[in-house]
Amino acid sequence: MVLTKKKQPSAKNIANVLSDSIYDRIFPSHLELVPQLNEVYELELAFYESRVLSDEEIIKNGAYFARVGDRLTRHFLICSGETVRLPQHSSSRLRSFFQTNQFKTGYATHGLFPYRGKFHPQMIKALINIMGLKPGDTVLDPMMGSGTVLIEARLMGIKSVGIDISPFCCFMAQTKIDGLTVPLSPVKTALNNCKQVYDYFSALVGQPVQGSKMRSEFEPGVLFSINEPSSNYNLISELLSQECELKDVYNFLLLAYLDSAGYTERSNRKSPFDQFKAILERYLFVAEKIQSVLEGMESELAEARTLVGDARKLPLEDSSIDGILFSPPYSFAIDYLENDSFHLGVLGVDIEKLREEMVGLRGRTLRQKYDLYVADMEKVLSECARVLRQGKFCTIVVGTNNNQLSKILGVSPDDVQGIDEILSGLGSRHGLQLVRKISRQITGMANTMRTEFIVILQKK
């Protein structure tokens, strides 16, 4: 390559260069980006949104724009105002995280329950858009986790199906979805009678030991059936004394109790009851905030279905889905069952049996886990290809840890094939061709993975 010498620009020319904004070059002048957009991948997704969405679609469902002309976007309105109400003792680092990421995460009901490894909702909204999904279409998350895809799709008027092998994930996701419309008056009544509600749940499911993973004994499976009314509702019904969708309220209160149980296990800072009261106050604040924005637009919310099931054998018909968006387990970085052991125990789940069935946790040695992970993910991608319509997109968000994989495989980190590359190769065997791969830096995760990939595949 021959290097050419550039003429030294004058001060006037430098000023002209600096006055030319990169945003003006990329985006039409009538589109105003949301604050805090500060990563390259966000700029790229915003660019794609500006190319595939009309102005009206950006106003209603755009992820990265605050204003179109003189009209504020729905995303800006949902995220504006006070962020998630954090406990008074929260660290300055945690408070700074939510303030800095006000438009990325923590809005709507995403902030209910601190599930590890969940998506940035803003990114998911953008991916739903750039995959070409429109109101009336159906998006699938075959490894649903905390339900981020379903909440975003519901807000966007896009139908969704979420599947997870963990009964607790299905309960948590459904409760967060229902939190968008849960009746607020009975929740306020429950908060005013907080001690009775706390005593009710602690007697029913057991109470965690403060600052430890030990629990008092309780009989597994006596709590309630997730989908059917139970006599266990009676006390809560008498307490609330109001006509409402009692199952949604009951589950909302129960999730707050389970959330407080997790905090109690990790911290001695507050008594179990004080922890529950603070979390229920926060849950009510979250529900009130999103419902105030959605007032008058409830009819636009789309159907969201959660199912306990296995992504390797989807209970769906061939070519019945318009888009797939999911994140598989982060290789072997997070033991989701250990994190959720109290909550799964409450639901009467045999944790060790579930461990033998979960992708990423099967196997004894790390090498066995790796081999089974790859085999399981090929089955998942085969099923995704089966249920996806022709020409539609399957997007996978996955992190990789080359140092961990190099130890497992006995090769240099430089010679390791990343999980993103493995999944792209497996997808191609089943007609899912790589269209685009975008990298982003992982923040807020206490592990060794620092890079995550957005892998967009298309069914040919």
N, C-alpha and C positions, 0 to 999 in steps of 0.2 A: 504494500500500500504506500502510495506517495503522499507525504504530508505537505500540505500547502500552507504558506504563511498568511495569516489573516491580517488585514489592514487594521491598525490600532484605531478603535472608534473614538470619536470626539466626545467631550462631555455632553454635548447636546444630543448626540446619537444614543449615548448610554441612558440619558433621561427618557428618551422616546421608548427605548426598549423596556425600561423599568415601569413605565406608565401603561404598558400593554399587559393587562392581567390575563393569566392563563385561564381563569374561569370565563372571561369574556370570549376567549378563543374556543372553549369547549361547549359552553352553554348559551342558549338564547338569552338575551338581556332581560326578558320578562320573568325568568325563573330565578328565584332566590333560594340558595342552599340553606339548610338548617345550620345553626351554630354547632361547633365542636366536630365538624367534619375534618379530620386531620390525618387520615391514613390513605395510602395510595389505593388500596382495594376499595375503599368507600368512594373515592372519586371515580373509579372505574365503574362501580355499580350504579352510581348516580348518572354517569354518562349513558349507560345502557338504558336506564329508566327514561331519560330525556329523549331517547331515540325510539323506544317501543311504546310509550304511553302518550295518549293525547293529553292536552291541558286539563280537561275535565277528569281524566283518570288519575293524573298526578294530584289534583286537589283532593280526590276521594281516597286514593290508595297509595300514593307515592310515599317512599320511605325517606328520601334525602332532601326534600324540598320544603321550605317553610312557607313560601308564597308563590303564587302564579299571578302575575300582574298585581292587582290590589286585593286579591283573595287569599286568605290564609288556608293552608292545607289542613286536613283532618289530623294528620300525624303531628303537626305542630301543636294543634289544639289539645290533643290527647296528652302530649308530653309536657305542656307548659304548666307553670305554677310550681307548687311545692313538690319536691321529689318524694320518693318512698319515705314514709315517716319512720325514722330509725330510733332505736332505744337511746335514751339520754346518755348512756355510758359508751355509746359507739365510738370507736377510734376516729381520729381526724382523717386517717388514711381511708377508712370505709366511707365516711361522709364525703370526702373528696372524690372517691370513685363514682358515687352516684350522681354527684353534681357534674362531674366531667362527662359522664355517660348518660346524661338526662334524656337524650333523644335516641339512645342505643338500646337501653335495657331498663328494667324496673318499672316501666309504665304499664297501664292497663292492669291485668291481674298477673302479669309475668313475675312480679316481685313476691307473690305469695309462695312461701316455702323455698328455702335455699338449697335447691337440688344441684348437686355437683355436675359440672360438665355440660350445662345447658347452653343453648344458642344465645347469641345477641338477637333479640326479636327484630330490630331494625334491619339487620342483614337478611333475616328470613323473609321479611316483607318485600325487600328489594328482589330477592331471588324468585319469589312467587311471581313478581311482576315480569322479570326478564325471561322467565320460562314461558311467558305468553298466556298465563292462566287468567281467566276472566270470571266475573260473577256468573254462577250457574255451573261452572266446571267443578271437577272433583280432584283434590290433591290428596295423596296418600303419604303418611309417615309410618313406615313399617317397623320402626324402632322408636316409638313415640317419646319415651322418657317423661319429661315434665309437661309435654303438650304444647310447646311453643308454636309449632307449625299450625296446630288446630286453632289456637287462640287467634293468631294473626289471620288465618283464612276466614274464620268466623267474622272477624271485624271487617274483612274485605268483601264479604258477600260471596265467598268461594266455599263450596261444600268440601268437607274433609272427612277422612277416615284415619284414625290413629290406632296402631296395634302395638302392644307390648306384652312380653312374657311375664312381666312383674305385675301382680294384682295391685300392689301399692301404686305403681306408676299410673295405672288406669284410674284408680280412685283419685289420686292427686290431680291428674290432668283433667278429669271430668269435673272435679270440684272447682278448679280454676276457670274452666269454661263457663260453668254455671254461675260463677262469681260475677260475670258480666251483667247478669240479670237477677241475681239473688234478691229476694225481698229484704229491704233494709230495716224496716220497722221491727220485725222480730229479732234481727241481729242486735239492734240497739237495746231491745228488751233483755236479751241474753246478757249483754254487757252490763246493764244495770243490775242484773242478778248473777254477776260473774262467779261469786263463790259457790252458789248452788250448782251452776253449770260445771265448774271445775270439780267439785266433789262428785258429781254424777259420773263424769268421764273417768276420773281417777279410780273410783270404786268399780267401774265397769271393765276397764282395760288394764289397770295397774298403774303404778306411779314409778317413774325412773328415779334412780338414786342420784342425788345431786353430785355433779362432778365426776361421775364414773359411768361405766357401761353396764353396771349391775342393775337389775330390775327386780321389783317385787313380783311374786308369782301371780299368774292369772291363768284362767283356762282358755287355751287358744280356740278361736272360732266362735266365742259366745257374743261377739260384738254386734254384728248385724250383717245382713245380706246387702251387698252394694246396690243391687238393682231392684230389690223388693222391699216394701215397707216391713217394719218389724215392731213387735211390742216394745222394743227398747225406745221407740219414739215417744212412748206415753208420757214419761216424766217431762221431757222437753216440751211436748205438746201442752201439758198442763201449765208449765211455767210460762210459755209464750202466750197462750190463750188467744191466738189470732189465727184467722184463716189465711193460709199461705201454702206454697209448695214446700211442705215440711221437710221432705227428703233433701232438697237443696240446702235449706237452712241447717239441718242436722249435720250434713256432710261438711258444710262450711265451718261450723263450730268444731267438729271433730278434727278437721285438718289443722285448725289453729291449736287444738290441744296437742296433736302429734308434733307439730312444729315446736311448741313450747317444751315438749318432752325432749326433743333433740337438743335444744339449747341447754336444758337443765343437765343433761348428760355431759355437756362440754364445759359448763361454767358453774362456779359457786357464787357468782355475783348477785343473783337474785334468788329468792325462794321460788319453788315450783309454781305456786299460785301467782306470785307477782309477775313471773315470766309469762304465764298464760294470759293474764289480764293485759299486759303490755302488747302481746302479739295479737290478741283479739282486737284491741284498739287500732292497731296498725292495719289489720285485715279490713275492718270497717271503713277506715280512711281510704284504703285502696278501692274498695267497691263503690263508695260514695263518689270518689273522684271520677272514675271511668263512667259511671252511670249518669253523672251530670253532663258529660260530653255527649253521650249517646242518646240523651233524652229526645224523643221524637223520631229516632232512627232505629228503634228496636226491630222493626219489621225487616230491615235490611240485613240483619245478622243471619248468617247462613247456618245450615245444619252441620253439626260436628259430632261424629260417632267415635266412641272409644271402645276397643275390644281387647280382651285378654286373648293373646294368640302368639303364634310363632312366625317370625318373618321368613323362616325357611319353608313354610307351608301356608301361604296366605289364603284366607277364606274368602277369596274374591274371584269373580268371573274373569275369563280371558278378555283382554282389551277393554277393560271397564273403567280405567283411570286416565285422567288427562295430564297428570304430572306427579312425580314422586320426589320427595325432598326429605332427607334424613341424615342422621349422624350415627354411624355404627359405634360400638364401644371403642374407646381410645386404646386400642390394642389391649394391653394388660395393665394400664396405668391406674385405673380406678376400680376398686372392688365395690361395686354398687350395692351388693347385698350386705356387706359389712356396714356401710353407711345407713342402710334402711332396715337394719335387723329388728329394731324395736317396732317399727311400723308394720313390717311384714308379720312379726309375731302377733301383733294385735289383730291382724286379719286372718290369723290361723294358718299361715303359709309355712310349709316345711322348707326351711331355708336351704338345707343341704341337698334336698331333692331338686330344688330350683337351681342351685349352683351347677348341678350336673347337666342342666338343660340350656344354660345361658351362653350365648356366643361371647367368647373372650375369657370365660371363666372355666370352661371345660378343660380337663387334663390335669395331670399331677405336676410334671416338670414344665419349665418354661418352653422347652422345645415342643412338648406335646401340646401345650396351649397354643403355640404359634401355628403348628400344623393343623390343628382342629379349627382354629380361627379362620385360616385361609379356606379350608374345605367348607366351613359353614357359610362364609361370605360368598362363595361361589353359588351356593344354593339360594342365598338371599337375592343375589343379582339375577339368577335364573328366574326366580319368581317375579321380581320386579319387571323383567322383560316380558314375562307372560301376561301380566295384568295391565301393562302400559299400552296405550294406543299408539299406532304407527305415527312416526314423525314427532312424537312428544318427548319430553325431557325428563331425565332422572338425575337429580343433583345430590351429590354426596359431600358432606362437610366432614373432613377427617384430619386428625393430627397424626404426626409420626415422630418416632424417637429412634434415630439411627444408632445412637450409642447403645440403647437397650437391645435393638435388633441385632447389632453386631456381636454382642455377647451371646445371644441365643444361637445365632447361626455360625459363630466362630470365624467371622470374616472381618475385614477392616470396615470401619464406619463409612469410608468412601466407596466401598463396594456394595453397600447395602441397598436393596431395592425398597424404597419407602412404601408405606401402606397405601398411599395415594396411587402409586404406580402399580402396585399389586391389584388394587381394585379396578383400575382402568383396564388392565390386561384381562381380568376375569370378566368384566363387563363386555369386552369386545368378543369374547367367545359366545355370547348370547345375543349378539346383535345390538349392543349398546356401544355406540362409537363416541370417542372423546371429541368434544367440540371446543371446550375451553377449560383451562385450569388456572385458577387465581390463588395466589398465596396471601396469607395474612398472618400477622404476629398475634400469638395468644397472650392475653393479659389477664391477670386476676386468678391464675391457676397455680397452685402450689405443687408443681411437678416439673420434671425436666424437659417437657415438650414446650417449644417456643414458637413453632410454626404450624399453621393449619392450612389445609388446602380445600378450596371449593372446586370440586370436580364435576363438570357438567357433561353428561352423556346424552346422546339422542338415539332413540330407537329407529333404526333404518328399515 
